[in-house]
């Protein structure tokens, strides 16, 4: 929500020349047919089943350590959501019994603003905690994608939402899903009391006003 477009909260990334063009997020990898669960209106808790002949390749090898993202409000334009698969490097100590792969909900937003952002990751008994956008100026992100295993919010509102479309045909979010995959897209999205459990966040640009990073005994 990893919070996710002027979610990663740890750095400001340079603008991409292709930020204004929809782009594919990786390639379809035909490892196996499987069932991928995607909440349609994920925040509302309605469960739908997505069947695809493969999974998305991660843009990078994930560490396998989940991190929490919270925000008072998320407002975005150009919203899309579909299922995906993130992969850890071979031999990762964080793989556990997952086989090094994590089934995720990919949320993509062309332009996003977040107020009172908090991100934390547990590191051996302590937490690395990052806050931003809590003094009147929101965090801004462009080309934001987040790979989540859990998403919730108090209220979610969508304008012109389309549920059940083939994610490879989407034109509203900054990225597309694989051919044949179930997804949803909308012109705008607004979510209050946002919570995400993420494994990856990417953005073409991430601006974090009033950034503060520290170690803390508790996470977000």
TAKAJO-V775109 format. One record per pair of residues at least 4 apart in sequence whose C-alpha atoms are under 7 Angstrom apart, sorted by the first residue. I is the first residue (numbers start at 1). J is the second residue. If there is no record, write none. Layout:
i=I j=J
i=I j=J
//
This chain:
i=1 j=7
i=1 j=69
i=1 j=146
i=1 j=196
i=1 j=198
i=1 j=201
i=2 j=7
i=2 j=67
i=2 j=146
i=2 j=147
i=2 j=148
i=2 j=198
i=2 j=199
i=2 j=200
i=2 j=201
i=3 j=7
i=3 j=69
i=3 j=146
i=3 j=201
i=4 j=107
i=4 j=108
i=4 j=109
i=4 j=144
i=4 j=145
i=4 j=146
i=4 j=201
i=4 j=202
i=5 j=109
i=5 j=110
i=5 j=111
i=5 j=112
i=5 j=140
i=5 j=141
i=5 j=142
i=5 j=143
i=5 j=144
i=5 j=203
i=5 j=205
i=5 j=206
i=6 j=140
i=6 j=141
i=6 j=142
i=6 j=205
i=6 j=206
i=6 j=207
i=7 j=141
i=7 j=144
i=7 j=145
i=7 j=146
i=7 j=201
i=7 j=202
i=7 j=203
i=8 j=201
i=8 j=202
i=8 j=203
i=8 j=206
i=12 j=205
i=12 j=206
i=12 j=207
i=13 j=204
i=13 j=205
i=13 j=206
i=14 j=204
i=14 j=205
i=15 j=204
i=15 j=205
i=16 j=204
i=19 j=143
i=19 j=204
i=21 j=174
i=22 j=171
i=22 j=173
i=22 j=174
i=22 j=175
i=23 j=174
i=23 j=175
i=23 j=176
i=24 j=175
i=24 j=176
i=24 j=177
i=25 j=59
i=25 j=175
i=25 j=176
i=25 j=177
i=26 j=56
i=26 j=57
i=26 j=58
i=26 j=59
i=27 j=56
i=27 j=57
i=28 j=54
i=28 j=55
i=28 j=56
i=28 j=57
i=28 j=178
i=29 j=54
i=29 j=55
i=29 j=56
i=29 j=57
i=30 j=53
i=30 j=54
i=30 j=55
i=31 j=54
i=32 j=53
i=32 j=54
i=33 j=52
i=33 j=53
i=33 j=54
i=34 j=51
i=34 j=52
i=34 j=53
i=35 j=49
i=35 j=50
i=35 j=51
i=35 j=52
i=36 j=49
i=36 j=50
i=36 j=51
i=36 j=83
i=37 j=48
i=37 j=49
i=37 j=50
i=37 j=83
i=38 j=47
i=38 j=48
i=38 j=49
i=38 j=50
i=38 j=82
i=38 j=83
i=38 j=105
i=39 j=45
i=39 j=46
i=39 j=47
i=39 j=48
i=40 j=46
i=40 j=47
i=40 j=48
i=40 j=163
i=40 j=184
i=41 j=45
i=41 j=46
i=42 j=46
i=42 j=151
i=43 j=151
i=43 j=152
i=43 j=153
i=43 j=156
i=50 j=181
i=50 j=182
i=51 j=181
i=52 j=180
i=52 j=181
i=55 j=84
i=55 j=85
i=56 j=84
i=56 j=85
i=56 j=178
i=57 j=85
i=57 j=86
i=58 j=85
i=58 j=86
i=58 j=87
i=61 j=87
i=61 j=88
i=61 j=89
i=62 j=86
i=62 j=87
i=62 j=88
i=62 j=199
i=62 j=200
i=63 j=88
i=64 j=88
i=64 j=94
i=64 j=95
i=64 j=199
i=65 j=94
i=65 j=199
i=66 j=121
i=66 j=197
i=66 j=198
i=66 j=199
i=67 j=119
i=67 j=120
i=67 j=121
i=67 j=197
i=67 j=198
i=67 j=199
i=68 j=119
i=68 j=120
i=68 j=121
i=68 j=196
i=68 j=197
i=68 j=198
i=68 j=220
i=69 j=118
i=69 j=119
i=69 j=120
i=69 j=195
i=69 j=196
i=69 j=197
i=70 j=117
i=70 j=118
i=70 j=119
i=70 j=194
i=70 j=195
i=70 j=196
i=70 j=220
i=71 j=114
i=71 j=115
i=71 j=116
i=71 j=117
i=71 j=118
i=71 j=193
i=71 j=194
i=71 j=195
i=72 j=115
i=72 j=116
i=72 j=192
i=72 j=193
i=72 j=194
i=73 j=114
i=73 j=115
i=73 j=191
i=73 j=192
i=73 j=193
i=73 j=194
i=74 j=112
i=74 j=113
i=74 j=114
i=74 j=115
i=74 j=190
i=74 j=191
i=74 j=192
i=75 j=112
i=75 j=113
i=75 j=114
i=75 j=189
i=75 j=190
i=75 j=191
i=76 j=109
i=76 j=111
i=76 j=112
i=76 j=113
i=76 j=188
i=76 j=189
i=76 j=190
i=77 j=109
i=77 j=110
i=77 j=111
i=77 j=112
i=77 j=187
i=77 j=188
i=77 j=189
i=78 j=109
i=78 j=110
i=78 j=111
i=78 j=172
i=78 j=173
i=78 j=186
i=78 j=187
i=78 j=188
i=79 j=108
i=79 j=109
i=79 j=110
i=79 j=172
i=79 j=173
i=79 j=185
i=79 j=186
i=79 j=187
i=79 j=188
i=79 j=189
i=80 j=107
i=80 j=108
i=80 j=109
i=80 j=172
i=80 j=173
i=80 j=184
i=80 j=185
i=80 j=186
i=81 j=105
i=81 j=106
i=81 j=107
i=81 j=108
i=81 j=183
i=81 j=184
i=81 j=185
i=82 j=105
i=82 j=106
i=82 j=107
i=82 j=167
i=82 j=177
i=82 j=182
i=82 j=183
i=82 j=184
i=83 j=104
i=83 j=105
i=83 j=106
i=84 j=103
i=84 j=104
i=84 j=105
i=84 j=106
i=85 j=101
i=85 j=102
i=85 j=103
i=85 j=104
i=86 j=101
i=86 j=102
i=86 j=103
i=86 j=104
i=87 j=100
i=87 j=101
i=87 j=102
i=88 j=92
i=88 j=100
i=88 j=101
i=95 j=99
i=95 j=100
i=98 j=102
i=104 j=147
i=104 j=148
i=104 j=149
i=105 j=147
i=105 j=148
i=105 j=149
i=106 j=145
i=106 j=146
i=106 j=147
i=106 j=148
i=107 j=145
i=107 j=146
i=107 j=147
i=108 j=144
i=108 j=145
i=108 j=146
i=108 j=173
i=108 j=174
i=108 j=175
i=109 j=143
i=109 j=144
i=109 j=145
i=109 j=173
i=109 j=174
i=110 j=142
i=110 j=143
i=110 j=144
i=110 j=173
i=110 j=174
i=111 j=141
i=111 j=142
i=111 j=143
i=112 j=140
i=112 j=141
i=112 j=142
i=113 j=138
i=113 j=139
i=113 j=140
i=113 j=141
i=114 j=138
i=114 j=139
i=114 j=140
i=115 j=133
i=115 j=134
i=115 j=138
i=115 j=139
i=116 j=132
i=116 j=133
i=116 j=134
i=117 j=131
i=117 j=132
i=117 j=133
i=117 j=134
i=118 j=130
i=118 j=131
i=118 j=132
i=118 j=220
i=119 j=129
i=119 j=130
i=119 j=131
i=119 j=220
i=120 j=127
i=120 j=128
i=120 j=129
i=120 j=130
i=120 j=219
i=120 j=220
i=121 j=127
i=121 j=128
i=121 j=129
i=121 j=219
i=122 j=126
i=122 j=127
i=122 j=128
i=123 j=127
i=123 j=128
i=126 j=215
i=126 j=216
i=126 j=217
i=127 j=215
i=127 j=216
i=127 j=217
i=127 j=218
i=127 j=219
i=128 j=214
i=128 j=215
i=128 j=216
i=129 j=213
i=129 j=214
i=129 j=215
i=129 j=216
i=129 j=219
i=130 j=212
i=130 j=213
i=130 j=214
i=131 j=211
i=131 j=212
i=131 j=213
i=132 j=139
i=132 j=208
i=132 j=209
i=132 j=210
i=132 j=211
i=132 j=212
i=133 j=137
i=133 j=138
i=133 j=139
i=133 j=208
i=133 j=209
i=133 j=210
i=137 j=209
i=139 j=207
i=139 j=208
i=139 j=209
i=140 j=206
i=140 j=207
i=140 j=208
i=141 j=203
i=141 j=205
i=141 j=206
i=141 j=207
i=142 j=203
i=142 j=204
i=142 j=205
i=142 j=206
i=143 j=174
i=143 j=203
i=143 j=204
i=144 j=202
i=144 j=203
i=144 j=204
i=145 j=201
i=145 j=202
i=145 j=203
i=146 j=198
i=146 j=200
i=146 j=201
i=146 j=202
i=147 j=198
i=147 j=199
i=147 j=200
i=147 j=201
i=148 j=196
i=148 j=197
i=148 j=198
i=148 j=199
i=149 j=197
i=149 j=198
i=150 j=196
i=150 j=197
i=151 j=195
i=151 j=196
i=151 j=197
i=152 j=194
i=152 j=195
i=152 j=196
i=153 j=191
i=153 j=192
i=153 j=193
i=153 j=194
i=153 j=195
i=154 j=192
i=154 j=193
i=155 j=191
i=155 j=192
i=156 j=190
i=156 j=191
i=156 j=192
i=157 j=189
i=157 j=190
i=157 j=191
i=158 j=186
i=158 j=188
i=158 j=189
i=158 j=190
i=159 j=186
i=159 j=187
i=159 j=188
i=159 j=189
i=160 j=186
i=160 j=187
i=161 j=185
i=161 j=186
i=161 j=187
i=162 j=184
i=162 j=185
i=162 j=186
i=163 j=183
i=163 j=184
i=163 j=185
i=164 j=182
i=164 j=183
i=164 j=184
i=165 j=182
i=165 j=183
i=165 j=184
i=166 j=179
i=166 j=180
i=166 j=181
i=166 j=182
i=166 j=183
i=167 j=176
i=167 j=177
i=167 j=178
i=167 j=179
i=167 j=181
i=167 j=182
i=167 j=183
i=168 j=176
i=168 j=177
i=168 j=178
i=168 j=179
i=169 j=176
i=170 j=176
i=172 j=185
i=172 j=186
i=172 j=187
i=177 j=181
//
